[in-house]
C-alpha cells in the first residue's frame, strides 16, 4: 500500500509500505476514505520534534472496515467507522470516567496517511456511522477523529455554555473548531484571536462574535477591555507556545477555566505567577472517543460542517506539497484523497 513517510525535517515521501494487517485479536484494519495532515505533524517537519528514523505519518482516520480480529464484536466488516487519534479499550476506569486518551492500554495512532490502517482496541476505539456516508460528509467525519474532537474537548474544558464569554487562542483547525464547539455549547460571546483574514471569515462562520488581532500582553489588554476588566470566563489554548499559554491564562478572569490542547513546546509555567492567577487548567491529549458518538450524529444530521477547515485538497501522492502548504500557512488543513 502507499503511505506517507517522513525521513527528516522537510523530507516527506510517499512510498510503498507494508500493508496494514491484523496483529492482535482486538485489531481491525480499515480502508481510509480520505487522509489528512495535522498541525501537530509540522513539529517534526520543522525539526522541533526529533524523529528516530523514518516515520509513517498520520493519526486521523475514517473509513470502511476490511478485516477484524477474532475478539472484535462491536464493529463488523463493511462498517464505516471513525476513531480517535488515541486508541483505547474504553473499559478501564480512566476510560469510563471519560478520559480515554489516558487509557492504561492506550496506543497513540500513527500510519494513517495511507490507504489502509491497523486500528488497535477496535471495539473500544471505533464508532460506526449510521450507514455509509454521502461523499460530502467524509471531510467532516475525518475531522471528528482529531481536530473537531480536540476543539470540542477544549471548549468543554473551558466550560463554554450559556452566558459565558469564551476566548480562543489559535486560529488553526483546532482553534477554529473550538469556536464551532463553543457556539454549539451555547456560549454567548466567542472572541477569536486571529491575524489572518481567511481564517477570520471561517471563525465568524463557525460562531465567533469578535476578532482580536493583538497578541501577548496587548491581546490580553483587549480582552480585559472588552469584558469590563474581568477577562473571559473560559479560554481555549490551541497553539502550545510560551506566549500562547500565558496569553490564555492572563486572558481569563479569576476563577476562569483554561482548556489547553496545544502541544506545549518549551513552555515554562512559573509556579508563583500561576498561583496568583487563580484559574483552572484542564487539557492534554483530547479524549476524542468520549465525544465521537454525539459528533458523528451532529455531522450525520448536517447540523455542523467541520469539514470546512479543509481548504486544500491533494492526492495522497502529493502529500509533500500539502506539508509545505501548511508549513507556509497557505492552508489551514490539507485533505489527502486516497
Secondary structure, DSSP 8 states (H G I E B T S, - for coil): -EEEEEEETTEEEEEE-------STT-EEEEES-EE--TTHHHHHTTSS--SS-EE-----EEEEEEE-TT--S--TT-EEEE-SEE--S-SHHHHTT-GGG-TT-EE----SBSEEEESSHHHHEEE-SSS--GGGHHHHHHHTTHHHHHHHHHHHTT--TT-EEEEE--SHHHHHHHHHHHHTT-SEEEEE---HHHHHHHHHHT-SEEE---HHHHHHHHHHHTTTS-EEEEEE-S-SHHHHHHHHHHEEEEEEEEE-S--SS----HHHHHHH--EEEESS--HHHHHHHHHHHHHTTS--GGGGEEEEEEGGGHHHHHHHHHTTS-SEEEEE-
